């Protein structure tokens, strides 16, 4: 779970590379939902009836035509 305070409010990080995404990039998102929306806007796919957890698994396991392309969502966890 992300830090509920102001110190580290982001919920997840995304590592991505290749078209339709930017060059190799690591970025943080306030919520997993924001990261999912970014992926959907870049790929033209829709979340549909999938929950955010199901969609995160779908995105992380998605196979692109170019094997070098990736978009991984990693949720932050704090001990």
CORKAZI-V825085 format. One record per run of one state. SS is the DSSP state (a for helix, b for strand, c for the rest). FROM is the first residue (numbers start at 1). LEN is the number of residues. If there is no record, write none. Layout:
ss=SS from=FROM len=LEN
ss=SS from=FROM len=LEN
This chain:
ss=c from=1 len=11
ss=b from=12 len=6
ss=c from=18 len=7
ss=b from=25 len=5
ss=c from=30 len=2
ss=a from=32 len=12
ss=c from=44 len=8
ss=a from=52 len=10
ss=c from=62 len=8
ss=b from=70 len=6
ss=c from=76 len=4
